[in-house]
Amino acid sequence: MKTIRPPWSESAPTPGSFRSIAKYGNPRAFKHPSDAWVRMMMQEFGMTEDDFLQRRQEGLESVVVDKPSRLSEAQLNALAAIVGDVNVAVDDYSRVRYASGKTAEEILELRHGVVREIADAVVHPRDKGDVQKLVEFCARERIAITPYGAGSSVNFGCRPYAGGISLALGTHMNAVLEINEVNQTARVQPGILGPAYESALQNAPERFGCQRRYTCGHFPQSFEYSSVGGWIVTLGSGQASTYYGDAYDLVFSQEYVTPAGSFRTIEVPATATGPRINDIMKGSEGAFGVLVEATMKIFRYAPDNRARLGFMYPSWEAAVDASRQIMQGEFGFPAVYRISDPEETDRGLKLYGVPGFADPLLERLGFEPMKRSLCLASVEGDRDYTRLVSRKIKQIAKRHGAISLGSIAMKMWERTRYAEPYMRDDLNDFGILIDTLEAGVTWDNLHRLHQGVRSFVKSRPATMCMTHASHFYPQGTNLYFIFLARMDLEEYVAFQTKIIDKIVENGGTLSHHHGVGRLLAPWMNEHLGVEQMAILRAIKRHFDPDNIMNPGGQLGLDEIPPRR
C-alpha cells in the first residue's frame, strides 16, 4: 500500500494560545505515528488519503476568557504581600494554564477555546512558609485552594471548581534539599520534576558529597512532566514499580500545611503506634492540605548491572500464567515488566516499525497474529541478583512456550518510553481520539476484567482497544485499556463513562495509579462502600472544616458537580 505522508505539525504552538496549553510536554517535541500506523488507521477507521491531507488547525487563538477574577483588590494585595507581586497572576493565560490537566476532554475543549473552570488568581509560593501563610489567609477569607504540581493530571485534578487560587508549587518549590546517605533517603520539595530529581540523585557525589550515585526508582510515562508531589498525592506508579514499588511504597515521611494546622510525619521504617498518618495522607489529592516536603526512599544506581529481556508468547493466557509464576517465584522481581495482549502486540509491532519480514517468521514459528503476546522486561540491582532473576525469568518463559527476542525489543521501547503521549496531538489533528483507563486486578479475576471491558469497547464499530499489564505483584497486576476511535466529544464522554462502569462491574479498581480526581468520584461510594467513605469524609472535615482544599468532588469527598 502506498505510504501516506500526513502534514504532521512540526511547529511549536504560538505562545499564549489555547494550543500551547493543550499540547503535551516540550512545545518543540513531536512523536508522529509510523507509516504503518497511518495505513492501519485508514483501514480500521475507513479513512481516505484526503482525510490525512488536511490537518485541523485548532486552538491557535490567544487565550481570552470572559471570567474576571472574583477576588477583591484587598484580597489580591494580601496575597501579593505574602509571596510578592511577581508571584501573583490574574491574566487569562495563567489562570487557564494552571487550571488545566491532560484529560482527553480538557485537551479537546482547549483546542476549541472552551474553558470550564479557572481560578481567580494563580499564586506561586516561594517556600513552605509562604504556603502556611497562604493557607491561613485563605481559611480566614474562605478562598478555595487548588494545588498544582506539573499539570499532568488525567482525572480533572487541576480544575478549580470553586475558583479561588491555583497554588503553583513547581515554580519555586522544586529542589532536592538533602540526601541522607546513612538512611538512604532524600528530602525534596513537591514541585520538582522527575528529570531534575533523578539528575540530582545520579549526581549525588558532585551535588551533595555522597559516596554513591542513586536513583529514585519512579519512572511513569509522564516522568519528564510530572512532579514528585504529584506522584505522592495521586498514588502514582512508575514503569519500574515491580521492583522499586509504587509511590505509596517510596514515601518515607511527609510535611503538610492544612487549614487545621501543619505537621510532619515521623521518620521511622516501621512502627506499631496505631494507624500511620503518613499512609493516610498518601493519595489525598490536595483535599486535606498542601504537601510541602517529602522524604523519599532512594536506591543505588547501577546501570551497568541492568539486563534487558524480551519474549513472544504464543498467547495472552500463556503470558499471564508465566507472569504470575514469575511474581510468585520468590527469587526476586524484575524492574520493568510488561505484557501486551494480542491486539496491542500486533499494533505495537507496527508502532515501533518492526521490519515486515518479522511477521512471516513469527507465524512460521507458531506465533500467530492476534493471538501472540509480547513481553518486555528489565532487571537491575546487584549484579548477582540481576543474573539470578534474569535466568529464572528466561526459564519460566521457555516453559510457557515463549521465544526470546533478546534485548532489542526492550531497547526500542526504552527509546520512546516517554514520547508516546506526544502522538495524541497528531491524532487529534486528524479527528482521532485516544485515551486510557486503567485498573488494578487480582490474578483470579484478570481474564474476566480483560474480556469484559474489551468486549464492550470492541462492540463499538471501528474502535481499537489495546491492553497491557505493567505493574506486577505476587497477588495480581493492573490492566491498561487504551482505546482509539473517531468520535465527537459528547460521544466520547458517554463512551468513557460506560467503560468505567464495565471496569467496576467486572471487579477492577477505579484506578491503579492515576488517582481519582473528579473523573472517578461518582463511583467512589460504590467502590469503597459507605463506611470507608465516611472515614475519609471525617478526615476531610478535621483537616478542612470549611472545604477550601480542592473542593468540587475531589476523591468524592464533597458534592460532585455535573461534568459538562
ROTOR-292968 format. One record per residue (C-alpha): residue number from 0; y, z, x; residue in one letter. Coordinates in Angstrom, 2 decimals. Example, Ala and Ser with C-alpha at 12.3 -4.5 7.8 and 13.67 -1.06 7.14 Angstrom:
(0 (-4.50 7.80 12.30) a)
(1 (-1.06 7.14 13.67) s)
This chain:
(0 (0.00 0.00 0.00) m)
(1 (3.50 -0.81 1.14) k)
(2 (5.38 2.13 2.59) t)
(3 (8.46 3.12 0.62) i)
(4 (11.37 4.46 2.64) r)
(5 (13.48 6.52 0.24) p)
(6 (17.08 7.17 1.25) p)
(7 (16.46 10.79 2.19) w)
(8 (19.51 12.95 2.69) s)
(9 (20.44 13.32 6.37) e)
(10 (23.90 14.83 5.96) s)
(11 (24.86 18.46 5.71) a)
(12 (26.33 19.34 2.30) p)
(13 (30.10 19.42 2.13) t)
(14 (31.33 22.93 2.93) p)
(15 (32.45 24.73 -0.21) g)
(16 (30.27 22.61 -2.52) s)
(17 (27.65 23.73 -5.01) f)
(18 (25.06 21.81 -2.99) r)
(19 (25.87 23.82 0.13) s)
(20 (24.74 26.94 -1.76) i)
(21 (21.70 25.30 -3.34) a)
(22 (20.39 23.83 -0.08) k)
(23 (17.77 25.83 1.77) y)
(24 (18.29 27.12 5.30) g)
(25 (20.18 25.28 8.02) n)
(26 (22.70 22.87 6.45) p)
(27 (21.77 20.25 9.07) r)
(28 (17.98 20.67 8.90) a)
(29 (15.71 18.49 6.78) f)
(30 (11.97 18.03 6.20) k)
(31 (11.11 14.79 4.45) h)
(32 (7.84 14.12 2.62) p)
(33 (5.48 11.91 4.58) s)
(34 (4.94 8.27 3.63) d)
(35 (1.51 9.23 2.31) a)
(36 (3.12 11.80 0.05) w)
(37 (5.56 9.24 -1.32) v)
(38 (2.66 6.92 -2.16) r)
(39 (0.78 9.86 -3.69) m)
(40 (3.75 10.85 -5.88) m)
(41 (4.19 7.28 -7.06) m)
(42 (0.57 7.24 -8.13) q)
(43 (0.44 10.75 -9.62) e)
(44 (3.76 10.64 -11.44) f)
(45 (3.81 6.96 -12.42) g)
(46 (6.91 6.34 -10.31) m)
(47 (8.00 2.93 -9.09) t)
(48 (9.78 1.75 -5.98) e)
(49 (13.01 1.73 -7.96) d)
(50 (12.58 5.45 -8.67) d)
(51 (12.72 6.08 -4.94) f)
(52 (15.65 3.83 -4.18) l)
(53 (18.34 5.84 -5.94) q)
(54 (18.89 9.37 -4.70) r)
(55 (20.61 11.79 -7.07) r)
(56 (23.93 12.87 -5.62) q)
(57 (24.04 16.28 -7.30) e)
(58 (26.11 19.34 -6.56) g)
(59 (28.73 17.62 -4.43) l)
(60 (31.67 19.17 -6.29) e)
(61 (33.63 22.06 -4.82) s)
(62 (32.72 25.41 -6.30) v)
(63 (35.16 26.26 -9.07) v)
(64 (34.32 28.69 -11.85) v)
(65 (36.35 29.90 -14.79) d)
(66 (35.37 33.53 -14.34) k)
(67 (38.24 35.56 -12.89) p)
(68 (37.46 38.89 -11.29) s)
(69 (37.45 41.76 -13.76) r)
(70 (38.29 44.36 -11.13) l)
(71 (41.81 45.73 -11.26) s)
(72 (44.22 45.35 -8.39) e)
(73 (43.90 49.07 -7.74) a)
(74 (40.11 48.80 -7.51) q)
(75 (40.27 45.84 -5.15) l)
(76 (42.77 47.68 -2.99) n)
(77 (40.47 50.70 -2.89) a)
(78 (37.55 48.53 -1.76) l)
(79 (39.73 46.97 0.95) a)
(80 (40.81 50.42 2.09) a)
(81 (37.15 51.25 2.75) i)
(82 (36.00 48.10 4.56) v)
(83 (39.24 46.28 5.48) g)
(84 (40.95 43.38 3.73) d)
(85 (38.93 40.76 5.59) v)
(86 (35.69 42.18 4.20) n)
(87 (36.57 41.82 0.53) v)
(88 (36.40 38.35 -1.04) a)
(89 (37.23 37.25 -4.57) v)
(90 (37.29 33.47 -4.09) d)
(91 (34.99 31.41 -6.30) d)
(92 (32.79 30.13 -3.49) y)
(93 (32.00 33.57 -2.06) s)
(94 (31.30 35.04 -5.47) r)
(95 (28.85 32.25 -6.34) v)
(96 (27.20 32.13 -2.92) r)
(97 (26.45 35.85 -2.86) y)
(98 (25.16 35.79 -6.43) a)
(99 (22.56 33.08 -5.80) s)
(100 (18.96 33.17 -4.71) g)
(101 (16.41 30.39 -4.27) k)
(102 (14.51 30.20 -7.55) t)
(103 (13.96 26.64 -8.72) a)
(104 (16.05 27.43 -11.79) e)
(105 (19.05 28.65 -9.79) e)
(106 (18.89 25.66 -7.45) i)
(107 (18.74 23.12 -10.28) l)
(108 (21.59 24.82 -12.10) e)
(109 (23.75 24.91 -8.99) l)
(110 (23.12 21.21 -8.46) r)
(111 (24.73 20.70 -11.88) h)
(112 (27.56 23.14 -11.33) g)
(113 (26.13 25.75 -13.71) v)
(114 (26.85 29.38 -12.80) v)
(115 (25.30 32.10 -14.93) r)
(116 (26.42 35.38 -13.36) e)
(117 (28.67 36.31 -10.47) i)
(118 (30.11 39.49 -9.09) a)
(119 (33.77 40.34 -9.41) d)
(120 (34.05 40.71 -5.63) a)
(121 (31.95 40.32 -2.52) v)
(122 (32.14 43.26 -0.12) v)
(123 (30.88 43.18 3.47) h)
(124 (30.26 46.76 4.69) p)
(125 (30.56 47.30 8.43) r)
(126 (28.13 50.22 8.69) d)
(127 (26.28 52.82 6.64) k)
(128 (29.41 54.94 6.47) g)
(129 (31.12 52.13 4.59) d)
(130 (28.13 51.86 2.26) v)
(131 (28.28 55.57 1.45) q)
(132 (31.98 55.39 0.60) k)
(133 (31.47 52.23 -1.47) l)
(134 (28.63 53.74 -3.49) v)
(135 (30.64 56.91 -4.10) e)
(136 (33.65 54.88 -5.23) f)
(137 (31.63 52.56 -7.46) c)
(138 (29.83 55.53 -9.03) a)
(139 (33.16 57.10 -9.96) r)
(140 (34.52 53.83 -11.32) e)
(141 (31.27 52.71 -12.99) r)
(142 (31.26 49.48 -10.96) i)
(143 (27.89 47.75 -10.61) a)
(144 (26.45 47.10 -7.12) i)
(145 (24.03 44.28 -6.31) t)
(146 (22.75 44.47 -2.70) p)
(147 (22.46 41.08 -0.99) y)
(148 (20.40 40.55 2.17) g)
(149 (19.95 36.87 3.00) a)
(150 (19.67 35.25 -0.42) g)
(151 (16.07 34.00 -0.18) s)
(152 (15.07 35.82 -3.39) s)
(153 (12.80 33.83 -5.71) v)
(154 (13.00 36.16 -8.71) n)
(155 (16.72 36.39 -9.60) f)
(156 (17.07 39.48 -7.42) g)
(157 (20.57 38.50 -6.25) c)
(158 (22.18 37.83 -9.64) r)
(159 (24.81 40.47 -10.56) p)
(160 (24.20 40.73 -14.29) y)
(161 (26.94 43.33 -14.82) a)
(162 (29.44 41.83 -12.39) g)
(163 (30.83 44.48 -10.08) g)
(164 (30.33 43.88 -6.36) i)
(165 (27.81 41.91 -4.35) s)
(166 (27.14 44.00 -1.27) l)
(167 (26.62 41.57 1.62) a)
(168 (24.61 43.57 4.14) l)
(169 (23.89 40.77 6.61) g)
(170 (27.44 40.11 7.78) t)
(171 (27.82 43.20 9.96) h)
(172 (24.74 45.40 9.48) m)
(173 (22.38 43.16 11.42) n)
(174 (21.33 44.87 14.67) a)
(175 (18.33 46.48 16.30) v)
(176 (19.71 49.93 17.05) l)
(177 (16.89 51.40 19.12) e)
(178 (13.36 50.80 20.34) i)
(179 (11.22 53.91 20.75) n)
(180 (8.56 52.78 23.16) e)
(181 (6.68 56.09 23.04) v)
(182 (6.22 55.87 19.25) n)
(183 (6.15 52.05 19.28) q)
(184 (8.86 51.76 16.62) t)
(185 (12.21 50.03 16.22) a)
(186 (15.21 51.32 14.25) r)
(187 (17.04 48.43 12.61) v)
(188 (19.82 47.65 10.17) q)
(189 (18.75 45.96 6.93) p)
(190 (20.75 42.74 7.27) g)
(191 (19.13 41.47 10.48) i)
(192 (17.34 38.13 10.03) l)
(193 (13.78 37.54 11.19) g)
(194 (14.55 35.42 14.29) p)
(195 (17.16 37.87 15.61) a)
(196 (14.80 40.80 15.06) y)
(197 (11.86 39.09 16.74) e)
(198 (14.03 37.91 19.65) s)
(199 (15.23 41.46 20.28) a)
(200 (11.65 42.72 20.35) l)
(201 (10.30 39.96 22.56) q)
(202 (13.19 40.58 24.97) n)
(203 (12.89 44.35 24.83) a)
(204 (12.76 44.79 28.65) p)
(205 (16.06 42.95 29.12) e)
(206 (17.76 44.28 25.99) r)
(207 (16.53 47.87 25.86) f)
(208 (14.98 48.56 29.26) g)
(209 (11.46 48.72 27.82) c)
(210 (8.27 48.30 29.84) q)
(211 (6.70 45.86 27.39) r)
(212 (7.58 43.00 25.08) r)
(213 (6.97 43.45 21.37) y)
(214 (6.63 41.55 18.10) t)
(215 (7.49 42.52 14.54) c)
(216 (4.25 41.09 13.12) g)
(217 (6.01 39.88 9.96) h)
(218 (6.44 36.11 9.57) f)
(219 (6.98 34.98 5.97) p)
(220 (7.68 31.32 5.31) q)
(221 (11.29 32.40 4.79) s)
(222 (11.28 34.12 8.20) f)
(223 (14.30 32.23 9.53) e)
(224 (16.44 33.03 6.48) y)
(225 (15.26 36.40 5.21) s)
(226 (16.24 39.90 6.29) s)
(227 (14.25 42.95 7.33) v)
(228 (15.78 44.88 4.44) g)
(229 (14.74 42.14 2.05) g)
(230 (11.18 42.29 3.34) w)
(231 (11.03 46.01 2.62) i)
(232 (12.66 46.20 -0.80) v)
(233 (10.60 43.29 -2.19) t)
(234 (7.29 44.36 -0.61) l)
(235 (7.00 41.13 1.35) g)
(236 (4.00 39.80 3.24) s)
(237 (4.18 37.66 6.35) g)
(238 (1.85 34.87 7.34) q)
(239 (0.13 37.18 9.84) a)
(240 (-0.25 40.05 7.37) s)
(241 (-4.05 40.06 7.51) t)
(242 (-3.81 41.66 10.96) y)
(243 (-0.40 43.32 11.08) y)
(244 (-0.14 44.38 7.44) g)
(245 (2.36 43.78 4.67) d)
(246 (5.96 45.02 4.80) a)
(247 (4.71 48.10 2.97) y)
(248 (2.48 48.91 5.96) d)
(249 (5.15 48.20 8.57) l)
(250 (7.84 50.62 7.34) v)
(251 (7.74 53.94 9.18) f)
(252 (10.83 55.52 7.64) s)
(253 (13.95 54.54 5.71) q)
(254 (17.50 55.70 5.12) e)
(255 (19.14 55.17 1.72) y)
(256 (22.50 55.67 0.10) v)
(257 (22.23 56.29 -3.65) t)
(258 (24.66 57.46 -6.35) p)
(259 (22.80 60.78 -6.28) a)
(260 (23.16 61.20 -2.51) g)
(261 (21.96 59.92 0.86) s)
(262 (18.71 60.70 2.67) f)
(263 (16.40 59.60 5.46) r)
(264 (12.65 59.90 5.01) t)
(265 (10.76 61.87 7.64) i)
(266 (9.18 60.04 10.57) e)
(267 (5.53 61.05 10.75) v)
(268 (2.41 58.86 10.95) p)
(269 (0.74 60.85 8.15) a)
(270 (1.37 63.93 6.05) t)
(271 (-0.24 65.89 3.22) a)
(272 (3.02 67.23 1.78) t)
(273 (2.75 65.54 -1.57) g)
(274 (3.78 62.04 -2.67) p)
(275 (5.78 60.31 0.06) r)
(276 (9.33 59.39 -0.85) i)
(277 (9.12 56.76 1.89) n)
(278 (6.46 54.97 -0.17) d)
(279 (8.34 55.37 -3.44) i)
(280 (11.41 53.61 -2.02) m)
(281 (9.48 50.59 -0.74) k)
(282 (9.80 47.75 -3.20) g)
(283 (12.71 49.38 -5.06) s)
(284 (14.70 46.10 -5.04) e)
(285 (18.11 47.77 -4.90) g)
(286 (17.56 49.54 -8.21) a)
(287 (17.57 53.07 -6.74) f)
(288 (20.08 52.72 -3.93) g)
(289 (21.05 50.77 -0.82) v)
(290 (18.75 50.61 2.20) l)
(291 (21.00 51.14 5.24) v)
(292 (18.47 51.65 8.07) e)
(293 (14.75 51.36 8.61) a)
(294 (12.38 52.44 11.34) t)
(295 (9.65 49.82 11.67) m)
(296 (6.30 49.76 13.42) k)
(297 (6.18 47.19 16.23) i)
(298 (3.33 45.66 18.21) f)
(299 (2.61 44.49 21.72) r)
(300 (3.47 40.85 22.22) y)
(301 (0.61 38.97 23.85) a)
(302 (0.93 35.23 23.09) p)
(303 (-1.44 34.28 25.90) d)
(304 (-4.25 36.03 24.03) n)
(305 (-3.80 34.03 20.82) r)
(306 (-6.75 31.91 19.69) a)
(307 (-6.30 29.14 17.12) r)
(308 (-9.13 28.12 14.81) l)
(309 (-9.66 25.53 12.11) g)
(310 (-12.59 24.75 9.82) f)
(311 (-13.50 22.43 7.00) m)
(312 (-15.83 23.95 4.41) y)
(313 (-17.89 21.80 2.05) p)
(314 (-16.48 23.63 -0.98) s)
(315 (-13.91 26.17 -2.12) w)
(316 (-16.73 28.52 -3.07) e)
(317 (-18.13 28.42 0.46) a)
(318 (-14.69 29.10 1.94) a)
(319 (-14.17 32.08 -0.37) v)
(320 (-17.60 33.56 0.37) d)
(321 (-17.13 33.17 4.12) a)
(322 (-13.65 34.70 3.95) s)
(323 (-14.93 37.75 2.10) r)
(324 (-17.64 38.28 4.71) q)
(325 (-15.08 37.95 7.49) i)
(326 (-12.78 40.52 5.88) m)
(327 (-15.63 42.93 5.18) q)
(328 (-17.38 42.44 8.54) g)
(329 (-15.68 45.46 10.17) e)
(330 (-15.29 43.67 13.51) f)
(331 (-11.52 43.16 13.18) g)
(332 (-9.15 40.83 11.39) f)
(333 (-7.51 37.50 12.22) p)
(334 (-3.71 37.42 12.15) a)
(335 (-3.03 34.22 10.23) v)
(336 (-5.84 33.29 7.87) y)
(337 (-5.60 30.69 5.11) r)
(338 (-7.98 28.81 2.86) i)
(339 (-6.86 25.89 0.68) s)
(340 (-8.60 24.80 -2.48) d)
(341 (-9.78 21.17 -2.75) p)
(342 (-6.57 19.79 -4.26) e)
(343 (-4.36 21.48 -1.69) e)
(344 (-6.74 20.45 1.09) t)
(345 (-6.55 16.76 0.29) d)
(346 (-2.83 16.73 -0.44) r)
(347 (-2.22 18.79 2.68) g)
(348 (-4.04 16.25 4.84) l)
(349 (-1.54 13.68 3.58) k)
(350 (1.42 16.00 4.08) l)
(351 (0.53 16.61 7.72) y)
(352 (-0.11 12.94 8.37) g)
(353 (-3.80 13.24 9.28) v)
(354 (-4.98 9.82 10.53) p)
(355 (-6.63 7.56 7.98) g)
(356 (-9.95 7.46 9.87) f)
(357 (-10.44 11.19 9.27) a)
(358 (-11.33 10.84 5.58) d)
(359 (-14.28 8.43 6.06) p)
(360 (-15.53 10.55 8.95) l)
(361 (-15.41 13.75 6.90) l)
(362 (-17.12 12.01 3.98) e)
(363 (-19.96 10.81 6.20) r)
(364 (-20.45 14.41 7.29) l)
(365 (-20.70 15.53 3.66) g)
(366 (-17.16 16.87 3.18) f)
(367 (-16.14 15.01 0.05) e)
(368 (-12.55 14.59 -1.18) p)
(369 (-11.51 17.05 -3.91) m)
(370 (-14.47 19.27 -3.04) k)
(371 (-13.86 20.31 0.57) r)
(372 (-11.73 23.29 1.62) s)
(373 (-9.54 23.64 4.70) l)
(374 (-9.34 26.92 6.61) c)
(375 (-6.74 27.73 9.28) l)
(376 (-6.70 30.89 11.38) a)
(377 (-5.32 32.54 14.47) s)
(378 (-6.43 35.69 16.22) v)
(379 (-4.29 37.84 18.51) e)
(380 (-4.15 41.22 20.18) g)
(381 (-6.09 42.44 23.19) d)
(382 (-7.96 39.65 24.98) r)
(383 (-11.40 41.17 24.36) d)
(384 (-10.53 41.78 20.72) y)
(385 (-9.43 38.17 20.31) t)
(386 (-12.68 36.87 21.78) r)
(387 (-14.80 39.12 19.57) l)
(388 (-13.03 38.30 16.31) v)
(389 (-12.93 34.56 17.08) s)
(390 (-16.64 34.49 17.87) r)
(391 (-17.54 36.35 14.67) k)
(392 (-15.37 34.08 12.51) i)
(393 (-17.00 30.98 14.00) k)
(394 (-20.48 32.38 13.35) q)
(395 (-19.75 33.16 9.71) i)
(396 (-18.05 29.81 9.14) a)
(397 (-21.06 27.97 10.54) k)
(398 (-23.44 29.92 8.30) r)
(399 (-21.43 28.75 5.29) h)
(400 (-21.62 25.07 6.22) g)
(401 (-18.22 24.65 7.86) a)
(402 (-17.45 22.38 10.77) i)
(403 (-14.96 23.36 13.44) s)
(404 (-11.69 21.45 13.68) l)
(405 (-10.76 23.12 16.94) g)
(406 (-7.18 24.26 17.40) s)
(407 (-5.34 21.05 16.48) i)
(408 (-5.08 21.69 12.72) a)
(409 (-3.64 25.15 13.28) m)
(410 (-1.15 23.83 15.82) k)
(411 (0.01 21.17 13.35) m)
(412 (0.55 23.84 10.69) w)
(413 (2.46 26.08 13.12) e)
(414 (4.89 23.29 13.96) r)
(415 (6.14 23.12 10.36) t)
(416 (5.30 26.61 9.09) r)
(417 (8.95 27.43 8.31) y)
(418 (10.06 23.91 7.40) a)
(419 (8.18 23.27 4.15) e)
(420 (10.90 24.76 1.87) p)
(421 (13.29 22.06 3.08) y)
(422 (11.23 19.45 1.22) m)
(423 (12.43 20.83 -2.10) r)
(424 (15.88 19.32 -1.52) d)
(425 (14.39 15.84 -1.12) d)
(426 (12.07 16.20 -4.10) l)
(427 (14.86 17.43 -6.37) n)
(428 (16.96 14.42 -5.32) d)
(429 (14.36 12.18 -6.96) f)
(430 (13.75 14.27 -10.06) g)
(431 (10.61 16.03 -8.80) i)
(432 (10.34 19.75 -9.28) l)
(433 (8.26 22.02 -7.05) i)
(434 (7.72 25.75 -7.48) d)
(435 (5.33 28.55 -6.56) t)
(436 (3.87 31.55 -8.33) l)
(437 (1.51 33.98 -6.65) e)
(438 (-0.72 36.91 -7.46) a)
(439 (-2.99 39.44 -5.80) g)
(440 (-6.61 39.46 -6.90) v)
(441 (-9.90 41.21 -6.13) t)
(442 (-12.84 39.22 -4.82) w)
(443 (-14.87 39.60 -8.01) d)
(444 (-12.05 38.12 -10.11) n)
(445 (-10.83 35.39 -7.76) l)
(446 (-12.61 32.43 -9.32) h)
(447 (-11.67 33.44 -12.86) r)
(448 (-8.00 33.62 -11.88) l)
(449 (-8.13 30.39 -9.89) h)
(450 (-9.82 28.42 -12.62) q)
(451 (-7.85 29.94 -15.48) g)
(452 (-4.44 29.20 -14.01) v)
(453 (-5.38 25.81 -12.62) r)
(454 (-6.86 24.64 -15.91) s)
(455 (-3.61 25.41 -17.69) f)
(456 (-1.39 23.76 -15.07) v)
(457 (-3.59 20.67 -14.97) k)
(458 (-3.59 20.44 -18.77) s)
(459 (-0.10 19.03 -18.43) r)
(460 (-0.41 15.34 -17.54) p)
(461 (0.93 14.13 -14.19) a)
(462 (1.11 17.60 -12.66) t)
(463 (-0.14 18.62 -9.23) m)
(464 (-1.49 22.11 -8.64) c)
(465 (-2.24 23.18 -5.08) m)
(466 (-3.68 26.62 -4.43) t)
(467 (-4.33 28.66 -1.32) h)
(468 (-5.02 32.21 -0.24) a)
(469 (-3.20 33.51 2.83) s)
(470 (-3.13 37.33 2.76) h)
(471 (-6.54 38.93 3.07) f)
(472 (-8.06 42.39 2.69) y)
(473 (-11.60 43.76 2.51) p)
(474 (-11.16 44.17 -1.26) q)
(475 (-9.52 40.86 -2.09) g)
(476 (-6.78 38.36 -1.36) t)
(477 (-3.88 36.53 -3.02) n)
(478 (-3.55 33.14 -4.63) l)
(479 (-0.51 30.89 -4.32) y)
(480 (-0.19 28.37 -7.15) f)
(481 (2.14 25.52 -6.13) i)
(482 (2.93 23.02 -8.87) f)
(483 (4.80 19.72 -8.73) l)
(484 (5.89 17.63 -11.68) a)
(485 (8.70 15.60 -13.15) r)
(486 (10.27 17.70 -15.91) m)
(487 (13.67 18.87 -17.03) d)
(488 (14.90 22.43 -16.64) l)
(489 (14.14 23.54 -20.19) e)
(490 (10.54 22.36 -19.98) e)
(491 (10.19 23.94 -16.55) y)
(492 (11.26 27.39 -17.77) v)
(493 (8.79 27.26 -20.67) a)
(494 (6.00 25.95 -18.42) f)
(495 (6.60 28.59 -15.76) q)
(496 (6.55 31.34 -18.40) t)
(497 (3.15 30.18 -19.65) k)
(498 (1.77 30.09 -16.10) i)
(499 (2.80 33.73 -15.65) i)
(500 (1.07 34.51 -18.97) d)
(501 (-2.11 32.89 -17.64) k)
(502 (-1.92 34.89 -14.40) i)
(503 (-1.72 38.13 -16.38) v)
(504 (-4.41 37.05 -18.85) e)
(505 (-6.80 36.30 -16.00) n)
(506 (-6.33 39.60 -14.17) g)
(507 (-3.84 38.68 -11.45) g)
(508 (-0.96 40.89 -10.41) t)
(509 (2.52 39.82 -11.44) l)
(510 (3.48 39.32 -7.81) s)
(511 (1.77 39.78 -4.50) h)
(512 (4.71 39.72 -2.11) h)
(513 (7.79 38.13 -3.64) h)
(514 (8.85 41.17 -5.64) g)
(515 (9.56 41.43 -9.37) v)
(516 (13.30 40.98 -9.85) g)
(517 (14.31 39.87 -13.32) r)
(518 (11.92 36.93 -13.37) l)
(519 (8.78 39.02 -13.86) l)
(520 (10.42 42.03 -15.50) a)
(521 (9.35 41.07 -19.07) p)
(522 (5.70 41.56 -18.10) w)
(523 (6.09 44.90 -16.30) m)
(524 (5.29 47.16 -19.26) n)
(525 (2.08 45.29 -19.94) e)
(526 (1.23 45.11 -16.24) h)
(527 (1.73 48.76 -15.26) l)
(528 (1.48 50.46 -18.63) g)
(529 (3.77 52.86 -20.45) v)
(530 (3.16 55.95 -18.30) e)
(531 (3.67 54.29 -14.93) q)
(532 (6.83 52.55 -16.11) m)
(533 (8.10 55.89 -17.46) a)
(534 (7.70 57.37 -13.98) i)
(535 (9.69 54.54 -12.39) l)
(536 (12.42 54.86 -15.01) r)
(537 (12.63 58.62 -14.40) a)
(538 (13.15 57.96 -10.69) i)
(539 (15.80 55.39 -11.59) k)
(540 (17.64 57.95 -13.76) r)
(541 (17.57 60.51 -10.94) h)
(542 (18.98 58.23 -8.24) f)
(543 (21.23 56.16 -10.51) d)
(544 (22.16 58.07 -13.69) p)
(545 (24.90 55.62 -14.70) d)
(546 (22.82 52.50 -13.98) n)
(547 (25.20 50.89 -11.50) i)
(548 (22.50 49.87 -8.99) m)
(549 (21.39 46.30 -9.61) n)
(550 (21.36 46.61 -13.41) p)
(551 (20.13 43.92 -15.78) g)
(552 (16.36 44.25 -15.88) g)
(553 (15.55 44.55 -12.17) q)
(554 (11.90 45.73 -11.99) l)
(555 (12.02 46.01 -15.78) g)
(556 (13.72 49.41 -15.47) l)
(557 (16.54 48.77 -17.94) d)
(558 (17.43 46.26 -20.62) e)
(559 (16.29 42.77 -19.71) i)
(560 (18.92 40.18 -20.69) p)
(561 (17.95 36.73 -22.01) p)
(562 (17.02 34.39 -19.19) r)
(563 (19.12 31.49 -20.42) r)
